[in-house]
Amino acid sequence: RRGERWELQLKGSGKTPYSWNGDGKAVLHPSVWEFLCSEAMHYLGIPTSRAASDNDVWGDQFYNGNIKKKEVMDTFQNNFRIGSLEILAHSGELDIKKRLLGFIIQEHFPSVAPSDSDRYLEFFSSVVSETANLIALWMSVGFAHGVCNTGNFSLLSITTNYGPFGFMDSYDPNFVPNMSDDEGRYKIGNQANVGLFNLNKLLQAVKPLLDPRQKQLFTELFKTKLGLLGDCEDDNYLIAFLLKVSLFC
């Protein structure tokens, strides 16, 4: 109705190159849980993917003859994550990364002119602002995502990949819904720090596309955030170190 383009992602229908050597089939309980939570988040006014389908797919979770129906189809405006650019940076595919980023900016960041020489700076600034806003909204309702890695942080700053998430019953900054997160890396009180860490990963992915002036501006932005005064040859090392340490605070 609003002339927007939305993407569909079918989850739990079978094996894919990304199903971690498993059968790729969703389980009924978390599928229902994801549907309920994504709808709740939407009506709480928090940007989120949404469940759009309950097509019949049958599977035996424990291979004991107890076959149940399950499957979730997610819908969102864009499924690109910080990790989508990070993986191209690791593989050195600069041309593909440049084309992908150009597509993302053109399709989903109308305030950024595709021909602007500072378009990557403006894109990054927008993602930083919207990511901070999303995490603040999470905190306002006591929501802990559970797996806040770069593969689960949307470039459009929407809540995606509902896995071991949870809501606090009472205030506890050490609340960890992910039972496998023994160190509390993704505890609710650390989500802002993890967000900052992920944004630094995005910065590292975007940096090769910048000219020297723009790279220096990025560094100055982080120095201002961290209260670093003057110029020092160890600034970049210190910024990276502080971002890494922040994960365990």
N, C-alpha and C positions, 0 to 999 in steps of 0.2 A: 504493500500500500504506500510505503514511503519511498519507493524507488531504490531500496537498499538491496545489496547482494549478500546472500547468506550461504554458508557452506554447511554440508552435512558430513558427519563422520559416523560410520557404523561400527559399534564396538561389540566385541564378543561373538562374532559370527563364524570364527574359525581361524586357521593359521594364516599369518602374514609374516613378512620378513622381520617384524618387530615383536613377535609373540614369545620371545625369550625361550625358544625350544619347547614351549608348552603347546596345548591344543588350541590356544587362542580363543577359547569359549568363555563367555562371561558366566558369573554365578548369580543365581536369582536374588539372593539377599542384598548384595551390594548394588545390583542393578536398580532395585526398588529404592534403596537408600539414596543412590545418586539422583534418581528422578525426584524424590521428595525434597532433598536438600537444594537442588538446583532451582526448583520452583519456589521454595521458601526464600532463597537468596534473591531471586528475581523480584518477588513481591516485597522484600525488605529494601529494595532500591539499590542492590549491590550488583554491579556488572557481572554477568555469568553466562556460561553456556547453558543450554536448556535441552531437555529431553523431548524429542519430537515423534517418537515411534515406539511401539511395543510389538514389533513384528515377531511372529512365532519362530523361534529357533530352539531346538530341543537338544539337551546334553545331559550327561551323567557326571556330575561334579566329582564324586568319589569312586566312580566306576563300580558301583555296587548294585546296579539295576534300578536305582531311584532316579529316573529321568525327569527333569523339570524344564519348563520353558524359561528362557531368559534371553535378553538382548537389549541394548540401549542404542538409540540413534541420537547423537548430539547435534545440535545446531548452533552456529555462531557466525558472526560476521567474518571472522578470519581465524584460522587455526595455526598461524605462525607463532612460534615461541622465540624467546631469546636464544634457546639452543639451536633453532633453525639457522641462525647466522653464526653461532659459535662453532658448529660442526664444520661449516664451510671455511672458517678461519683456520681450524686445526688441519684441514686437508689441503689448505693453500689454494682453494678454488676461488681466486679473487674475482674473475670475470663473472662467474655464476652468482657470487655473493653480491656484486654490484648490480647485476640485472634483477636479482630477487629483491634487493632493498629498493631499487627504483620502482618495481611493481608495487611493493607494499606502500611506499610513500604516495604513489599516484592514486592507488585505489582507496586508501584508508586514512590518509592524512591530508585532507583538502586545504588545511591552513599552510601547508608547506608547498611552495612552488617547485615542481620537478626540475626547472631550469635554474633555480637559485644556487649560487656557488656554495652557500652555507646550508644547503638542504639537509645534509647529514647531521649537522649541529642542531638544527631546529627539530629534526626527527628525534634525536637523542634527548633533547630537552623536554619534548612532549612526553616521551615514554617515561622519563624520570618523574615528571610531575604526576602523571596518571597512575604510575605504579605506587607512588607514595599515597595517593588518594585511595587506591584500592586497599592497601594494607590498613590504612586508617579506618576504612569502612569495615574490614574484617574485625579489627579490634573492637569497634563500637558495638558489635553484636556477640563478641566472645567466640569468634570462629577461628579455629586452628586448622590450616590446610593439611598439614601432616607431611607433605613431601614438596617443599618449596625449592626444588632445584631449577636450573635454567630450562630444562625440558618441560616444566610445568608453569613457567611464567610467560603469559601471553604478551606479545608486543602491543596488543590493543588494550592491555590491562583489564582483562576479564577473568573471572574465576573459572578455571578449567581443571580437568582430570581429578574428579572427586574420587579419592582413594581412602586412605586411613584418616579421614578428617574427623573433627568433633567440635562440639560447643561446650564451653565451660558451664558447669552447674553453679559454681561459686568462684569468685576471683582467685586465680592461682597463676602467676606468671610462669610457673614451671609446668603448666599443663601440657602433656604430650599425648595426643590421640594415637600416634603411630607406635604400636607395640614393638616394632623392630628398631625404633630410634633410641637405642640404649643410652647414647650420650646426650640426648635432648637437643640435638642440633636444630630441629624444627619446632621446638617448644613455642608456645604462643607468645611468650615474652621476647623471643629472639627473631620474630618474623621480619621486623624492620631491618635488623642487621643482615639477615639473609637476603632481603630485597636489595640492600645496598651492595652486597657481594655480587649478586646476579647482574646488577646494573654495571658493575665494573667489568664483568665478563662481556657484556654488550659493548661497553666502551672499547675493550681490547679487540673485539670483532670489527668494529667500525673504523678504528684508528687507521688501518692501512689505506683507507679511501680518502683520508684527509691530507691537506697540504700542511707544511710546517706551522703556519700561523694558526690554523685550526687546531692542530695537535696541542700547541702551547695553550690555547684557550681552554681546552678540555682539562689540562693539568691545573690551570689557574682556578677553574671551577671547583675541582676537588680540593685544592689547597685551601680555598676560602671555606669550604664546608668543614674541613678538619682543623681550621685555625692555624695553618702554617704560614708564617710571615717571612718575607724576603725570599731570596733564591738560594737553593742549595743543590749540589749535584746529586744528593741522595734523596731528593724529594719523591721521585717516582718509585724508588724502592720502599720508602717509608709509607707512601700511600697504599701500595700493594700489601705491605706487611700489616698495616692497621686494618685494612678491609678483611684480611684473612683472620686476624685475631678477633675481629668483631663477631665472627661466627660462633665463638665459644664463650662469649660474654653472657 
